[in-house]
Amino acid sequence: MRASSVGRRCAGVMCALLLTVAALTGCDHWSDSRSAGPGAVTTSAGPSGYGAVFLAVDECSSFGTTSFTEVPCTSERAAARVVARYDGGVTDGPPCPPTTDFVLHISETRAAADGNGDSAVPQGYACMRKLEAPHPGDPGGGGGPRTIVGDCVYSAGSGQVRETACDGKGRKPPEYRVTSAVAERSECPSATALYVQLGGGRPVGCARPV
């Protein structure tokens, strides 16, 4: 993401299915800053058959240390629900909902040789919301793919910032909190100390010292 002092977008990647997970934890300040989330792993799991579309909206995934797979939402293994699902790459498609906890990047897989097409999965991404708290995508939660009003950030040096939990329980203590979102910097309150790039219809976040 970025800020006129700093910017942030944090991304982490994991895979499942030929499915890559990017746990994006971000800042959008005025200067780029990316922080890696979980390490990358892959699994050969294919579509589970729980729905016509792999990880469609309202379907659920497991949440392991090495892979993510589609599971029934009533399963004990279910850990996160799909709140939005888009084809294509995340950089080219619509943004995930504001309180998304993490993003699963789904690699394209081709249909099996039997030609029925059941195993074909197009490239896409699923915006995930954990079934239980804590929710890093909530305002002040310290994570998620988007920076939103209520989030806190800290200076990471070189004109960059990173998001952190507002309650001080993150790796770094909070220094600024985004208090409002506006269309132009000139609309921020006079007490604004930092401008954070949020995206959307009101792309400028007005941040104050904590």
Accessible surface in RSA format (square Angstrom, percent):
REM  Atomic radii and reference values for relative SASA: ProtOr
REM  Chains: A
REM  Algorithm: Lee & Richards
REM  Probe-radius: 1.40
REM  Slices: 20
REM RES _ NUM      All-atoms   Total-Side   Main-Chain    Non-polar    All polar
REM                ABS   REL    ABS   REL    ABS   REL    ABS   REL    ABS   REL
RES MET A   1     1.21   0.6   0.73   0.5   0.48   1.1   0.35   0.3   0.86   1.1
RES ARG A   2    90.63  38.1  90.63  46.2   0.00   0.0   6.59   9.0  84.05  50.9
RES ALA A   3     0.00   0.0   0.00   0.0   0.00   0.0   0.00   0.0   0.00   0.0
RES SER A   4    46.18  39.0  15.09  20.1  31.08  71.6   5.91  12.6  40.27  56.4
RES SER A   5    53.80  45.5  38.17  50.9  15.63  36.0  27.37  58.3  26.43  37.0
RES VAL A   6     6.82   4.5   6.82   6.2   0.00   0.0   6.82   5.9   0.00   0.0
RES GLY A   7     0.00   0.0   0.00   N/A   0.00   0.0   0.00   0.0   0.00   0.0
RES ARG A   8     1.03   0.4   0.13   0.1   0.90   2.2   0.00   0.0   1.03   0.6
RES ARG A   9    99.57  41.8  99.07  50.5   0.51   1.2  20.78  28.4  78.79  47.8
RES CYS A  10     1.49   1.1   1.49   1.7   0.00   0.0   0.17   0.4   1.32   1.4
RES ALA A  11    31.05  28.5  24.40  37.7   6.64  15.1  24.40  34.4   6.64  17.6
RES GLY A  12     2.07   2.6   0.00   N/A   2.07   2.6   2.07   5.7   0.00   0.0
RES VAL A  13    57.64  37.9  55.89  50.6   1.75   4.2  55.89  48.6   1.75   4.8
RES MET A  14    16.01   8.3  16.01  10.6   0.00   0.0  13.24  11.3   2.78   3.7
RES CYS A  15     5.90   4.5   5.90   6.6   0.00   0.0   0.17   0.4   5.73   6.2
RES ALA A  16     0.00   0.0   0.00   0.0   0.00   0.0   0.00   0.0   0.00   0.0
RES LEU A  17     3.07   1.7   2.80   2.0   0.27   0.7   2.80   2.0   0.27   0.7
RES LEU A  18    87.38  48.7  83.49  59.7   3.89   9.8  87.38  61.4   0.00   0.0
RES LEU A  19     0.37   0.2   0.12   0.1   0.25   0.6   0.13   0.1   0.24   0.7
RES THR A  20    34.52  24.6  34.50  35.0   0.02   0.0  26.86  36.1   7.65  11.6
RES VAL A  21     0.39   0.3   0.39   0.4   0.00   0.0   0.39   0.3   0.00   0.0
RES ALA A  22     4.08   3.8   4.08   6.3   0.00   0.0   4.08   5.7   0.00   0.0
RES ALA A  23    19.58  18.0  19.32  29.8   0.25   0.6  19.44  27.4   0.14   0.4
RES LEU A  24    18.45  10.3  17.72  12.7   0.73   1.8  17.72  12.4   0.73   2.0
RES THR A  25    36.56  26.0  36.56  37.1   0.00   0.0  19.99  26.8  16.57  25.1
RES GLY A  26     1.49   1.8   0.00   N/A   1.49   1.8   1.49   4.1   0.00   0.0
RES CYS A  27     0.40   0.3   0.00   0.0   0.40   0.9   0.16   0.4   0.24   0.3
RES ASP A  28    21.75  15.2  21.75  21.7   0.00   0.0   1.80   4.2  19.95  19.9
RES HIS A  29     0.00   0.0   0.00   0.0   0.00   0.0   0.00   0.0   0.00   0.0
RES TRP A  30    67.35  27.0  52.03  25.2  15.32  36.0  37.40  19.9  29.95  48.6
RES SER A  31    33.95  28.7  22.14  29.6  11.80  27.2  33.64  71.6   0.31   0.4
RES ASP A  32    65.09  45.6  57.79  57.5   7.29  17.2  23.40  55.1  41.69  41.6
RES SER A  33     2.64   2.2   0.00   0.0   2.64   6.1   2.15   4.6   0.49   0.7
RES ARG A  34   155.12  65.1 134.70  68.7  20.42  48.6  50.80  69.4 104.32  63.2
RES SER A  35    37.07  31.3  32.01  42.7   5.06  11.7  22.86  48.7  14.21  19.9
RES ALA A  36    97.20  89.4  62.30  96.1  34.90  79.4  64.49  90.8  32.71  86.7
RES GLY A  37    31.75  39.2   0.00   N/A  31.75  39.2  17.16  47.1  14.60  32.7
RES PRO A  38    58.26  42.5  41.27  37.6  16.98  61.7  53.55  44.2   4.70  29.2
RES GLY A  39    56.68  69.9   0.00   N/A  56.68  69.9  41.59 114.1  15.09  33.8
RES ALA A  40    77.66  71.4  45.52  70.2  32.14  73.1  45.72  64.4  31.94  84.6
RES VAL A  41    44.78  29.5  37.39  33.9   7.38  17.8  44.78  38.9   0.00   0.0
RES THR A  42   106.82  76.0  81.07  82.2  25.75  61.4  47.76  64.1  59.06  89.3
RES THR A  43    30.44  21.7  20.91  21.2   9.53  22.7  12.39  16.6  18.05  27.3
RES SER A  44   112.27  94.9  81.81 109.2  30.47  70.2  49.10 104.5  63.18  88.5
RES ALA A  45    32.32  29.7  19.15  29.6  13.17  30.0  30.95  43.6   1.37   3.6
RES GLY A  46    41.75  51.5   0.00   N/A  41.75  51.5  21.91  60.1  19.84  44.4
RES PRO A  47    47.71  34.8  24.53  22.4  23.18  84.3  24.53  20.3  23.18 144.1
RES SER A  48    47.12  39.8  12.13  16.2  34.99  80.6  21.48  45.7  25.64  35.9
RES GLY A  49    67.40  83.1   0.00   N/A  67.40  83.1  34.62  95.0  32.79  73.4
RES TYR A  50   119.77  55.9  85.84  48.8  33.93  88.3  51.92  39.0  67.85  83.6
RES GLY A  51    30.02  37.0   0.00   N/A  30.02  37.0  17.07  46.8  12.95  29.0
RES ALA A  52   117.87 108.4  63.33  97.7  54.54 124.1  75.95 107.0  41.92 111.1
RES VAL A  53    74.67  49.1  70.41  63.7   4.26  10.3  73.71  64.0   0.96   2.6
RES PHE A  54    13.37   6.7   2.61   1.6  10.76  28.0   5.52   3.3   7.85  22.5
RES LEU A  55     0.44   0.2   0.44   0.3   0.00   0.0   0.44   0.3   0.00   0.0
RES ALA A  56    25.68  23.6  25.11  38.7   0.58   1.3  25.68  36.2   0.00   0.0
RES VAL A  57    78.63  51.7  62.38  56.5  16.25  39.2  62.38  54.2  16.25  44.1
RES ASP A  58    89.63  62.8  82.29  81.9   7.34  17.3  22.45  52.8  67.18  67.0
RES GLU A  59    31.32  18.0  29.42  22.3   1.90   4.5  22.46  43.4   8.87   7.2
RES CYS A  60     0.32   0.2   0.00   0.0   0.32   0.7   0.00   0.0   0.32   0.3
RES SER A  61     0.05   0.0   0.05   0.1   0.00   0.0   0.00   0.0   0.04   0.1
RES SER A  62     9.43   8.0   9.43  12.6   0.00   0.0   6.51  13.9   2.92   4.1
RES PHE A  63    99.83  49.9  70.08  43.4  29.75  77.4  70.50  42.7  29.34  84.0
RES GLY A  64    34.27  42.3   0.00   N/A  34.27  42.3  28.75  78.9   5.52  12.4
RES THR A  65   123.36  87.7 104.22 105.7  19.14  45.6  86.11 115.7  37.25  56.3
RES THR A  66    86.86  61.8  86.14  87.3   0.72   1.7  59.14  79.4  27.72  41.9
RES SER A  67    28.85  24.4  26.93  35.9   1.92   4.4   3.37   7.2  25.48  35.7
RES PHE A  68     1.24   0.6   1.13   0.7   0.11   0.3   1.24   0.8   0.00   0.0
RES THR A  69    29.06  20.7  26.93  27.3   2.12   5.1  28.09  37.7   0.96   1.5
RES GLU A  70     6.48   3.7   1.45   1.1   5.03  12.0   0.19   0.4   6.29   5.1
RES VAL A  71     5.75   3.8   3.95   3.6   1.80   4.3   3.95   3.4   1.80   4.9
RES PRO A  72    49.51  36.1  42.42  38.7   7.09  25.8  49.51  40.9   0.00   0.0
RES CYS A  73    43.12  32.6  21.49  24.0  21.64  50.8  16.56  42.0  26.56  28.6
RES THR A  74   135.77  96.6 101.23 102.6  34.54  82.3  87.31 117.3  48.46  73.3
RES SER A  75    35.33  29.9  17.63  23.5  17.69  40.8  17.39  37.0  17.94  25.1
RES GLU A  76   181.49 104.2 142.19 107.6  39.30  93.6  65.40 126.5 116.09  94.8
RES ARG A  77   144.06  60.5 131.26  66.9  12.80  30.5  65.85  90.0  78.21  47.4
RES ALA A  78    16.79  15.4   0.88   1.4  15.92  36.2   0.88   1.2  15.92  42.2
RES ALA A  79    25.08  23.1  18.33  28.3   6.75  15.4  21.75  30.6   3.33   8.8
RES ALA A  80     0.00   0.0   0.00   0.0   0.00   0.0   0.00   0.0   0.00   0.0
RES ARG A  81    86.31  36.2  86.31  44.0   0.00   0.0  20.46  28.0  65.85  39.9
RES VAL A  82     0.06   0.0   0.00   0.0   0.06   0.2   0.00   0.0   0.06   0.2
RES VAL A  83    57.17  37.6  35.22  31.9  21.94  52.9  38.64  33.6  18.53  50.3
RES ALA A  84     9.53   8.8   7.42  11.4   2.12   4.8   9.53  13.4   0.00   0.0
RES ARG A  85    34.97  14.7  13.67   7.0  21.31  50.7  12.02  16.4  22.96  13.9
RES TYR A  86    63.66  29.7  59.04  33.6   4.62  12.0  39.38  29.6  24.28  29.9
RES ASP A  87   100.35  70.3  80.16  79.8  20.19  47.7  29.18  68.7  71.17  71.0
RES GLY A  88    30.15  37.2   0.00   N/A  30.15  37.2  27.98  76.8   2.16   4.8
RES GLY A  89    20.17  24.9   0.00   N/A  20.17  24.9  14.55  39.9   5.62  12.6
RES VAL A  90    46.56  30.6  35.71  32.3  10.85  26.2  35.71  31.0  10.85  29.4
RES THR A  91   118.06  84.0  81.25  82.4  36.81  87.7  70.12  94.2  47.95  72.5
RES ASP A  92   129.86  91.0  91.82  91.4  38.05  90.0  34.48  81.1  95.39  95.1
RES GLY A  93    26.39  32.5   0.00   N/A  26.39  32.5  11.24  30.8  15.15  33.9
RES PRO A  94    64.75  47.2  57.29  52.2   7.46  27.1  63.98  52.8   0.77   4.8
RES PRO A  95    88.45  64.5  71.99  65.6  16.46  59.8  81.42  67.2   7.02  43.6
RES CYS A  96     5.98   4.5   2.15   2.4   3.84   9.0   0.91   2.3   5.08   5.5
RES PRO A  97    43.83  31.9  38.14  34.8   5.69  20.7  43.72  36.1   0.11   0.7
RES PRO A  98    66.02  48.1  65.10  59.3   0.92   3.3  65.10  53.7   0.92   5.7
RES THR A  99    52.16  37.1  51.77  52.5   0.38   0.9  27.03  36.3  25.13  38.0
RES THR A 100     1.14   0.8   0.00   0.0   1.14   2.7   0.58   0.8   0.57   0.9
RES ASP A 101     4.72   3.3   0.00   0.0   4.72  11.2   0.00   0.0   4.72   4.7
RES PHE A 102    10.61   5.3  10.61   6.6   0.00   0.0  10.61   6.4   0.00   0.0
RES VAL A 103     0.61   0.4   0.61   0.5   0.00   0.0   0.61   0.5   0.00   0.0
RES LEU A 104     0.00   0.0   0.00   0.0   0.00   0.0   0.00   0.0   0.00   0.0
RES HIS A 105    34.62  18.9  34.62  24.1   0.00   0.0  20.92  21.6  13.70  15.9
RES ILE A 106     2.30   1.3   0.00   0.0   2.30   5.5   0.68   0.5   1.62   4.4
RES SER A 107    46.12  39.0  41.25  55.0   4.87  11.2  23.75  50.6  22.37  31.3
RES GLU A 108   106.83  61.3  86.42  65.4  20.40  48.6  16.30  31.5  90.52  73.9
RES THR A 109    18.28  13.0  12.59  12.8   5.69  13.6  16.20  21.8   2.08   3.1
RES ARG A 110   202.81  85.2 181.62  92.6  21.19  50.5  68.43  93.5 134.38  81.4
RES ALA A 111    44.98  41.4  23.13  35.7  21.85  49.7  23.13  32.6  21.85  57.9
RES ALA A 112    49.65  45.7  35.18  54.3  14.48  32.9  46.05  64.8   3.61   9.6
RES ALA A 113   116.83 107.4  69.61 107.4  47.23 107.4  83.04 116.9  33.79  89.5
RES ASP A 114   103.54  72.5  60.80  60.5  42.74 101.1  48.15 113.3  55.39  55.2
RES GLY A 115    62.45  77.0   0.00   N/A  62.45  77.0  31.71  87.0  30.74  68.8
RES ASN A 116    88.30  60.9  55.02  53.2  33.28  80.1  38.38  92.4  49.92  48.2
RES GLY A 117    34.68  42.8   0.00   N/A  34.68  42.8  21.21  58.2  13.47  30.2
RES ASP A 118   112.78  79.0  87.41  87.0  25.37  60.0  35.59  83.8  77.18  77.0
RES SER A 119    33.87  28.6  31.15  41.6   2.72   6.3  31.86  67.9   2.01   2.8
RES ALA A 120    49.87  45.9  32.84  50.7  17.04  38.8  32.84  46.2  17.04  45.1
RES VAL A 121     4.23   2.8   3.29   3.0   0.93   2.3   3.84   3.3   0.39   1.1
RES PRO A 122    70.09  51.1  65.35  59.6   4.74  17.2  69.64  57.5   0.45   2.8
RES GLN A 123    96.87  54.2  92.00  67.2   4.87  11.6  17.10  36.4  79.77  60.5
RES GLY A 124     2.41   3.0   0.00   N/A   2.41   3.0   0.00   0.0   2.41   5.4
RES TYR A 125     0.15   0.1   0.15   0.1   0.00   0.0   0.15   0.1   0.00   0.0
RES ALA A 126     0.00   0.0   0.00   0.0   0.00   0.0   0.00   0.0   0.00   0.0
RES CYS A 127     0.00   0.0   0.00   0.0   0.00   0.0   0.00   0.0   0.00   0.0
RES MET A 128     0.00   0.0   0.00   0.0   0.00   0.0   0.00   0.0   0.00   0.0
RES ARG A 129    61.14  25.7  60.92  31.1   0.22   0.5  22.19  30.3  38.94  23.6
RES LYS A 130    44.93  21.9  41.41  25.4   3.52   8.4  17.87  16.1  27.05  28.8
RES LEU A 131    68.28  38.0  37.06  26.5  31.22  78.5  40.54  28.5  27.74  74.7
RES GLU A 132   135.14  77.6 128.67  97.3   6.47  15.4  46.71  90.4  88.43  72.2
RES ALA A 133    80.35  73.9  53.04  81.9  27.31  62.1  53.04  74.7  27.31  72.3
RES PRO A 134   103.79  75.6  99.77  91.0   4.02  14.6 103.58  85.5   0.21   1.3
RES HIS A 135    34.13  18.7  25.04  17.4   9.09  23.3  11.31  11.7  22.83  26.6
RES PRO A 136    39.83  29.0  37.92  34.6   1.92   7.0  39.80  32.9   0.04   0.2
RES GLY A 137     2.56   3.2   0.00   N/A   2.56   3.2   0.67   1.8   1.90   4.2
RES ASP A 138    43.61  30.5  43.41  43.2   0.20   0.5  14.73  34.7  28.88  28.8
RES PRO A 139    78.41  57.1  56.48  51.5  21.92  79.7  56.53  46.7  21.87 135.9
RES GLY A 140    13.10  16.1   0.00   N/A  13.10  16.1   5.90  16.2   7.20  16.1
RES GLY A 141    32.52  40.1   0.00   N/A  32.52  40.1  16.11  44.2  16.41  36.7
RES GLY A 142    16.48  20.3   0.00   N/A  16.48  20.3   2.99   8.2  13.50  30.2
RES GLY A 143     3.96   4.9   0.00   N/A   3.96   4.9   3.05   8.4   0.91   2.0
RES GLY A 144     2.52   3.1   0.00   N/A   2.52   3.1   0.55   1.5   1.97   4.4
RES PRO A 145    18.31  13.3   5.52   5.0  12.79  46.5   5.52   4.6  12.79  79.5
RES ARG A 146    55.75  23.4  49.40  25.2   6.36  15.1  18.71  25.6  37.05  22.5
RES THR A 147     5.35   3.8   0.00   0.0   5.35  12.8   0.00   0.0   5.35   8.1
RES ILE A 148    19.81  11.3  17.98  13.4   1.83   4.4  19.81  14.3   0.00   0.0
RES VAL A 149    64.04  42.1  56.00  50.7   8.04  19.4  56.00  48.7   8.04  21.8
RES GLY A 150    14.42  17.8   0.00   N/A  14.42  17.8  13.92  38.2   0.51   1.1
RES ASP A 151     1.18   0.8   1.18   1.2   0.00   0.0   0.00   0.0   1.18   1.2
RES CYS A 152     0.07   0.1   0.00   0.0   0.07   0.2   0.00   0.0   0.07   0.1
RES VAL A 153     0.00   0.0   0.00   0.0   0.00   0.0   0.00   0.0   0.00   0.0
RES TYR A 154    38.21  17.8  38.21  21.7   0.00   0.0  12.50   9.4  25.71  31.7
RES SER A 155    60.65  51.3  44.97  60.0  15.68  36.1  23.56  50.2  37.10  52.0
RES ALA A 156    47.01  43.2  11.17  17.2  35.84  81.5  19.55  27.5  27.46  72.7
RES GLY A 157    35.39  43.6   0.00   N/A  35.39  43.6  32.91  90.3   2.47   5.5
RES SER A 158   113.92  96.3  67.35  89.9  46.57 107.3  47.06 100.2  66.86  93.7
RES GLY A 159    37.33  46.0   0.00   N/A  37.33  46.0  26.25  72.0  11.08  24.8
RES GLN A 160    49.80  27.8  49.80  36.4   0.00   0.0   0.24   0.5  49.55  37.6
RES VAL A 161     0.52   0.3   0.52   0.5   0.00   0.0   0.52   0.5   0.00   0.0
RES ARG A 162    36.02  15.1  36.02  18.4   0.00   0.0   6.97   9.5  29.05  17.6
RES GLU A 163    11.42   6.6   0.03   0.0  11.39  27.1   0.03   0.1  11.39   9.3
RES THR A 164     6.39   4.5   2.76   2.8   3.63   8.7   4.83   6.5   1.56   2.4
RES ALA A 165    14.67  13.5  13.51  20.8   1.16   2.6  13.51  19.0   1.16   3.1
RES CYS A 166    23.97  18.1   9.25  10.3  14.72  34.6   9.39  23.8  14.57  15.7
RES ASP A 167    97.51  68.3  60.42  60.1  37.09  87.7  44.64 105.1  52.88  52.7
RES GLY A 168    41.35  51.0   0.00   N/A  41.35  51.0  15.76  43.3  25.58  57.3
RES LYS A 169   175.07  85.4 139.86  85.8  35.22  83.9  91.43  82.3  83.65  89.1
RES GLY A 170    32.18  39.7   0.00   N/A  32.18  39.7  17.27  47.4  14.91  33.4
RES ARG A 171   239.14 100.4 200.57 102.2  38.57  91.8  88.48 120.9 150.66  91.3
RES LYS A 172   103.01  50.3 101.34  62.2   1.67   4.0  45.40  40.9  57.61  61.4
RES PRO A 173    91.22  66.5  89.84  81.9   1.38   5.0  90.36  74.6   0.86   5.4
RES PRO A 174    24.23  17.7  11.14  10.2  13.10  47.6  11.14   9.2  13.10  81.4
RES GLU A 175    74.75  42.9  64.67  48.9  10.08  24.0  29.05  56.2  45.70  37.3
RES TYR A 176    54.78  25.6  54.78  31.2   0.00   0.0   8.41   6.3  46.37  57.2
RES ARG A 177    93.88  39.4  93.88  47.9   0.01   0.0  25.41  34.7  68.48  41.5
RES VAL A 178     0.21   0.1   0.00   0.0   0.21   0.5   0.00   0.0   0.21   0.6
RES THR A 179    57.89  41.2  33.16  33.6  24.72  58.9  36.56  49.1  21.32  32.2
RES SER A 180    34.44  29.1  31.37  41.9   3.08   7.1  33.80  72.0   0.64   0.9
RES ALA A 181    22.14  20.4  14.47  22.3   7.67  17.4  14.47  20.4   7.67  20.3
RES VAL A 182    20.34  13.4  18.60  16.8   1.74   4.2  20.34  17.7   0.00   0.0
RES ALA A 183    46.26  42.5  38.08  58.8   8.17  18.6  38.08  53.6   8.17  21.6
RES GLU A 184   105.04  60.3 104.63  79.2   0.41   1.0  27.79  53.7  77.25  63.1
RES ARG A 185    97.63  41.0  92.06  46.9   5.57  13.3  33.84  46.3  63.79  38.7
RES SER A 186   107.11  90.5  65.45  87.4  41.65  96.0  60.17 128.1  46.93  65.8
RES GLU A 187    98.36  56.5  71.72  54.3  26.64  63.4  38.42  74.3  59.94  48.9
RES CYS A 188    16.43  12.4   0.89   1.0  15.54  36.5   0.89   2.3  15.54  16.8
RES PRO A 189    52.81  38.5  37.59  34.3  15.22  55.3  49.66  41.0   3.14  19.5
RES SER A 190   126.40 106.8  82.23 109.7  44.17 101.7  59.62 127.0  66.78  93.6
RES ALA A 191    57.74  53.1  37.01  57.1  20.74  47.2  49.03  69.0   8.72  23.1
RES THR A 192    20.96  14.9   1.29   1.3  19.66  46.9   1.04   1.4  19.92  30.1
RES ALA A 193    50.25  46.2  20.53  31.7  29.72  67.6  29.62  41.7  20.63  54.6
RES LEU A 194     3.94   2.2   3.71   2.7   0.24   0.6   3.94   2.8   0.00   0.0
RES TYR A 195    57.54  26.9  57.54  32.7   0.00   0.0  21.68  16.3  35.86  44.2
RES VAL A 196     0.00   0.0   0.00   0.0   0.00   0.0   0.00   0.0   0.00   0.0
RES GLN A 197    53.87  30.1  53.87  39.4   0.00   0.0   5.43  11.6  48.43  36.7
RES LEU A 198    16.42   9.1   9.13   6.5   7.29  18.3   9.43   6.6   6.99  18.8
RES GLY A 199    29.41  36.3   0.00   N/A  29.41  36.3  25.61  70.3   3.80   8.5
RES GLY A 200    57.57  71.0   0.00   N/A  57.57  71.0  30.11  82.6  27.45  61.5
RES GLY A 201    75.99  93.7   0.00   N/A  75.99  93.7  43.35 118.9  32.64  73.1
RES ARG A 202   159.77  67.1 153.86  78.4   5.92  14.1  32.35  44.2 127.43  77.2
RES PRO A 203    43.79  31.9  43.79  39.9   0.00   0.0  43.79  36.2   0.00   0.0
RES VAL A 204     9.25   6.1   9.25   8.4   0.00   0.0   9.25   8.0   0.00   0.0
RES GLY A 205     0.00   0.0   0.00   N/A   0.00   0.0   0.00   0.0   0.00   0.0
RES CYS A 206     0.45   0.3   0.45   0.5   0.00   0.0   0.45   1.1   0.00   0.0
RES ALA A 207     0.00   0.0   0.00   0.0   0.00   0.0   0.00   0.0   0.00   0.0
RES ARG A 208    94.46  39.7  94.38  48.1   0.08   0.2  20.76  28.4  73.70  44.7
RES PRO A 209    86.70  63.2  68.11  62.1  18.60  67.6  68.11  56.2  18.60 115.6
RES VAL A 210   103.04  67.8  40.75  36.9  62.30 150.1  66.77  58.0  36.27  98.4
END  Absolute sums over single chains surface
CHAIN  1 A     9984.4       7215.8       2768.6       5351.1       4633.3
END  Absolute sums over all chains
TOTAL          9984.4       7215.8       2768.6       5351.1       4633.3
